[in-house]
């Protein structure tokens, strides 16, 4: 099962990209392991034998663990394993100098020198930009110096040019990784800002509608009735018109200026929100409250519940059955909508689809003391929408 609020990371572009990078890096470590393993085995005579075994385990073990970490719900594990992979490679590159048998030369150089850029990608996925580049510089310089000194008189090359080329080549991939991660974070911020603006616009639109209703009633009802009294006096027609206007004002007051609902009114509002969308929905009420609730709380939860029922009717499938449970206490109001329909993966919901993000989650989060979560999964697992309000001092 996937929970929308608990799996927010799965919706974020930056975290989806981080998972992709982690799997790419892990695959790279696996490929390089197959390529350089024979060379590591061949060059055991160059260093202490324990160093070769330890390097293979730590360097490639931490690199491959990034792929495993990408399967975890919390992306912090990717950054942790990426940092470990970075440290493992850097430690191997620097410790080589302490275990190298200085009497030995080898024209093939050091196996570690074949993939410092891969460790750089791990650093770019897990560390700040300056630290990722600092690690890359130290690692590249260390392995290039190792190659140069190990080859000794057998093969002399332009050391500075080799270091510069290796740094430039590896830096391209590190810079690209850091760039796309930054772009993804900007996209996430933009989407979040768009959701907030949409929620604000929806609230402003609702206030505008109420104001227009009030303005229309004042113009068409109150002013018209006053003019009729001034012109015609207390005629039967004027009395009926005045009574109708008063009834409309009472209705407007009940819907717009009421500050609280008692328990029966709260239950009626919530039941109506659900049954107006699906008249066959099963509604269960458990009340342990005697004080009632603020009107804006009841209206907000009713609107979110109606949207949740509407989504279920549209997407859960024609045979899905729905039920809602309303629990009222002195300080909380909980509404749970459950269906046994097709279900869905919240991570697959496109960012521009705002039915859940704005009309349910955003609406509840805009309520002081409000919260919401959507739990669902593909394969007929159904969907559960939980709406909750807790009184806060």
C-alpha positions, 0 to 999 in steps of 0.5 A: 500500500502507498500512502500519499502523505507518507510517500510525498517523496515519490511524487517529487521530481528530485527524488524520482531523479535521485532514484534513477541516478542511484540505479545508474551508478549501481549498474555502473559499479556492477559493470566495472566490477566485471571489467576490472576484477581480473585486473585486481586479481592480477595486481595483488602482487603490487600491494598487500593482499588484504588491501585488494580484498578489502577494496573490492568489498568496500568500494563495489559493495557501497556502490552496489548498495545505492541500487538497493537503497533506491528501492527504499521509501526514504531517499535519505538512504540513497544519499547515505550509501552514495556518501559511503561509496564516495568515502570508500573510493577515496579511502582506497585511492589514498590508502594505496600509497601505504600498501604499495610495494615500492620495488614493483612496477607495472605498465598497466597502472592501478585498476582504481584509475579506470572509474574515478568518475563513477565515484564522482557521480555517487558524490554528486548524488549525495554531497553538496556540489563543492564537496563532490568536486573536491572529492573528485579532484583528490581522487583523480590526482591520487590515482593518476599519480599512482599510475605514473609512479607505478609505471616508473621508467617503463612508460613515462607520460605527460602527468599534468596533461593526464590529470587535467584530461581526467578531471575535465572528463569526469567533471562533465558528468558530475556537473551534469548530475548536479545540474539536473538535480538542481533543475528537479528541485526548482521544478518541485518548488514550482509545482508546490508553489502552483498548488498553493496558488491554486488552493488560494485561488479556489478559496478566493473564488469561493469568497467571490461567489458568496459575495456575489450572492450577497450583492445580488440578494441586496440588489434584487431583494432588499432594495427592491422590497424597500422601493416597493414599500415606498411606492406601493405601501403595505400591499399583499404583493409587497408583503409576499416579496418582503417575506421571500427576501427575509427567507433568502436572507435567513438562508444566506445567513445559515450558509455563509455567516454561521460560525458553528454547527452543533453535532446533528448539523455537523453529521447532516452536513457530512452525510449530505456531502457524501450522499449527494455524490453517491446516494448508495454510499454506506454512512456510519456515525460514531459521536462522542461530542456534545459541543459541536464544531466550527462551521468552516471546519465542517464545510471544508471537510464536507467539500474534501469528502465530496471530492473524494467520493467523486474521485471514487465514483469516477475512477474506482470502477463500476462495481466498487462499493463505498462507505464512510465513517464519521467519528466525532469527539470533543476535540476531533472530527475524523472522516474516513472514506473507503472503497473496494475498487481498482486502486491506484499508485499515488506516485503515478499521479501527474503533478498537474492533476490537482484533484487530490493535491489541491481539492483534498490534501491542500484543502485540509492542510489550509485548515488550522488543525487539519490533515489528510492522507490517501492510501491506495495501491494498484491491483484491486486493493481499494482506496482509503481517504482519511480526513482529520481535524483536531482542535488547537488552542 
